[in-house]
Amino acid sequence: MGIGVSASGSVVLSEVLGTIRLKVFLSGMPELRLGLNDRVLFELTGRGTNKSVELEDVKFHQCVRLSRFDSDRTISFIPPDGDFELMSYRLHTQVKPLIWIESIIEKFSHSRVEILVKAKGQFKKQSVANGVEISVPVPGDADSPKFKTTAGSARYLPERSALLWSIKTFPGGKEHLLRARFGLPSVRAEEEEGRPPIAVRFEIPYFTVSGLQ
């Protein structure tokens, strides 16, 4: 899932880039059939017809019998052994960010900068985000980093002009804070418009936002 949020908090990009992967341990060459929920539409031409779950840029593995799919939308295939990608798709959908990020940056007489980052899980408490990585841009000449977090750990990546906040597990509904301080040895004006966005990466097992079942 890819989501872009403006500085004012508005969602400017919301799409799902999904795949269906299979791991096969079958003897012989059985034919398998995969059925999806009735709300799913496969839109191969890019033209929308209604507000159901509409998949675009659909690509199938070469084992899928496309003639069968064209006739009744059944995904019929004789799978190869082992792990493979059965299909990939793209979906435009309006969803809120699953981990909401707020940041406050304060500069003090060009001698130091302090950054406060708040991260909140906006998904159900029963789910847990794993391997959360929050990349926060910092001035290119920053040094002497100091961090304090309520969860996980943070480190400075000077080659990327960013700090990386890593949280191993992030339960839904929880909120965590990071405070960072950097020295600024040089005096220079930084253009606000040229600052890269904060980037967030994570995985939530058995969680879907696409409506695909």
NORCOR-V923843 format. One record per residue. N is the residue number from 1. RES is the residue in three letters. OMEGA is omega in degrees with one decimal (none if undefined). NEAR is the number of other ideal C-beta (glycine too) atoms within 12 Angstrom. D_FIRST is the distance of its C-alpha to the first C-alpha in whole Angstrom. Layout:
# NORCOR-V923843
N_RES_OMEGA_NEAR_D_FIRST / N_RES_OMEGA_NEAR_D_FIRST
This chain:
# NORCOR-V923843
1_MET_176.7_31_0 / 2_GLY_179.4_23_4 / 3_ILE_174.4_31_7 / 4_GLY_-178.1_18_10 / 5_VAL_179.8_26_13 / 6_SER_179.6_13_17 / 7_ALA_179.3_16_20 / 8_SER_179.0_8_21 / 9_GLY_179.2_14_18 / 10_SER_176.5_14_17 / 11_VAL_-177.7_20_13 / 12_VAL_178.1_16_14 / 13_LEU_178.9_19_10 / 14_SER_179.1_23_8 / 15_GLU_177.9_24_6 / 16_VAL_172.0_29_4 / 17_LEU_-170.8_22_6 / 18_GLY_174.6_30_8 / 19_THR_169.1_23_11 / 20_ILE_-178.7_27_14 / 21_ARG_179.6_15_16 / 22_LEU_171.1_23_20 / 23_LYS_-168.2_14_23 / 24_VAL_173.7_21_26 / 25_PHE_-177.4_12_29 / 26_LEU_175.4_16_32 / 27_SER_-178.8_8_35 / 28_GLY_-179.7_11_36 / 29_MET_-178.6_13_34 / 30_PRO_174.3_15_33 / 31_GLU_179.6_17_31 / 32_LEU_177.6_23_28 / 33_ARG_-178.8_19_27 / 34_LEU_177.1_26_23 / 35_GLY_179.0_15_23 / 36_LEU_-178.7_27_20 / 37_ASN_-171.4_16_20 / 38_ASP_-177.2_12_22 / 39_ARG_-175.2_17_20 / 40_VAL_172.6_28_18 / 41_LEU_174.9_25_19 / 42_PHE_-177.3_32_18 / 43_GLU_-177.1_22_19 / 44_LEU_-176.4_21_20 / 45_THR_179.4_13_22 / 46_GLY_179.6_14_19 / 47_ARG_-179.3_11_21 / 48_GLY_179.5_15_20 / 49_THR_175.8_12_23 / 50_ASN_-173.6_11_22 / 51_LYS_174.3_12_19 / 52_SER_176.2_20_18 / 53_VAL_-170.4_27_15 / 54_GLU_-177.2_29_15 / 55_LEU_179.0_37_14 / 56_GLU_178.3_26_14 / 57_ASP_-178.7_22_15 / 58_VAL_177.7_31_16 / 59_LYS_-178.2_21_17 / 60_PHE_170.3_28_20 / 61_HIS_-176.4_28_21 / 62_GLN_179.9_15_25 / 63_CYS_-178.0_26_26 / 64_VAL_178.5_32_25 / 65_ARG_-174.5_22_28 / 66_LEU_-179.9_21_27 / 67_SER_178.1_13_30 / 68_ARG_179.1_20_29 / 69_PHE_-179.9_25_26 / 70_ASP_-175.2_15_27 / 71_SER_-175.8_10_30 / 72_ASP_177.6_13_28 / 73_ARG_173.5_24_25 / 74_THR_177.4_20_25 / 75_ILE_-177.6_31_24 / 76_SER_-175.4_25_27 / 77_PHE_170.3_30_27 / 78_ILE_-168.6_22_29 / 79_PRO_169.3_31_27 / 80_PRO_177.9_20_28 / 81_ASP_173.7_16_28 / 82_GLY_-174.4_12_26 / 83_ASP_177.4_14_22 / 84_PHE_178.8_22_20 / 85_GLU_-178.2_22_17 / 86_LEU_-179.5_31_19 / 87_MET_173.4_30_16 / 88_SER_-176.5_22_13 / 89_TYR_174.9_32_11 / 90_ARG_-176.4_26_9 / 91_LEU_173.7_33_9 / 92_HIS_-178.3_27_10 / 93_THR_179.6_28_10 / 94_GLN_177.3_19_11 / 95_VAL_177.0_23_10 / 96_LYS_177.8_19_11 / 97_PRO_-178.2_32_10 / 98_LEU_171.7_33_10 / 99_ILE_-176.6_40_12 / 100_TRP_-176.9_27_14 / 101_ILE_170.8_36_16 / 102_GLU_-179.7_24_20 / 103_SER_175.0_31_22 / 104_ILE_-178.8_17_26 / 105_ILE_178.2_28_27 / 106_GLU_175.7_17_31 / 107_LYS_-176.6_23_34 / 108_PHE_174.2_13_37 / 109_SER_178.1_10_40 / 110_HIS_179.1_18_38 / 111_SER_178.2_18_39 / 112_ARG_176.1_24_35 / 113_VAL_177.5_34_32 / 114_GLU_-175.6_26_30 / 115_ILE_173.8_37_27 / 116_LEU_179.4_24_26 / 117_VAL_176.6_38_22 / 118_LYS_179.4_25_21 / 119_ALA_-179.0_36_18 / 120_LYS_177.2_27_17 / 121_GLY_-178.0_33_15 / 122_GLN_176.5_26_15 / 123_PHE_-172.4_28_14 / 124_LYS_-177.3_17_17 / 125_LYS_-179.4_13_20 / 126_GLN_-177.6_13_20 / 127_SER_179.9_25_16 / 128_VAL_174.4_26_16 / 129_ALA_-179.3_37_13 / 130_ASN_175.1_22_15 / 131_GLY_-178.6_19_15 / 132_VAL_176.0_35_14 / 133_GLU_-179.7_30_15 / 134_ILE_-178.3_41_15 / 135_SER_-176.3_28_17 / 136_VAL_179.9_42_19 / 137_PRO_176.9_29_21 / 138_VAL_178.4_39_25 / 139_PRO_-175.6_35_28 / 140_GLY_-178.5_23_29 / 141_ASP_-179.7_19_33 / 142_ALA_176.0_34_32 / 143_ASP_177.7_20_34 / 144_SER_-176.8_18_35 / 145_PRO_173.2_30_32 / 146_LYS_-175.5_21_32 / 147_PHE_171.6_27_29 / 148_LYS_-177.0_20_29 / 149_THR_173.6_27_26 / 150_THR_177.2_21_26 / 151_ALA_176.9_26_24 / 152_GLY_-178.3_29_23 / 153_SER_-179.6_20_24 / 154_ALA_176.5_34_24 / 155_ARG_-178.3_24_25 / 156_TYR_177.3_29_26 / 157_LEU_-175.7_21_25 / 158_PRO_179.9_18_28 / 159_GLU_178.2_9_27 / 160_ARG_-175.7_18_23 / 161_SER_-176.3_23_25 / 162_ALA_167.5_30_23 / 163_LEU_-178.4_37_23 / 164_LEU_178.5_32_20 / 165_TRP_-177.2_43_20 / 166_SER_178.1_28_19 / 167_ILE_-174.3_32_19 / 168_LYS_178.3_18_19 / 169_THR_-175.7_21_19 / 170_PHE_-179.3_37_17 / 171_PRO_177.1_26_18 / 172_GLY_179.2_22_17 / 173_GLY_-179.2_19_19 / 174_LYS_177.7_26_21 / 175_GLU_-179.8_21_21 / 176_HIS_-178.1_33_22 / 177_LEU_171.9_26_24 / 178_LEU_173.1_37_24 / 179_ARG_-178.7_26_27 / 180_ALA_175.6_35_28 / 181_ARG_177.6_27_31 / 182_PHE_169.8_34_32 / 183_GLY_177.1_23_35 / 184_LEU_-175.6_27_36 / 185_PRO_-178.0_16_39 / 186_SER_179.1_14_39 / 187_VAL_178.7_12_39 / 188_ARG_178.3_13_37 / 189_ALA_179.1_11_35 / 190_GLU_-179.3_22_31 / 191_GLU_179.5_9_29 / 192_GLU_-175.9_12_27 / 193_GLU_-177.7_8_25 / 194_GLY_-178.4_12_25 / 195_ARG_178.5_20_23 / 196_PRO_179.7_18_19 / 197_PRO_170.5_21_17 / 198_ILE_-178.6_33_16 / 199_ALA_-178.3_25_13 / 200_VAL_176.8_34_11 / 201_ARG_178.8_24_10 / 202_PHE_175.1_34_10 / 203_GLU_174.3_20_10 / 204_ILE_-178.5_26_11 / 205_PRO_174.6_14_13 / 206_TYR_-179.2_13_14 / 207_PHE_-179.9_21_11 / 208_THR_174.9_23_10 / 209_VAL_-173.3_28_8 / 210_SER_-173.4_30_9 / 211_GLY_-179.7_23_13 / 212_LEU_-179.4_29_13 / 213_GLN_none_15_16
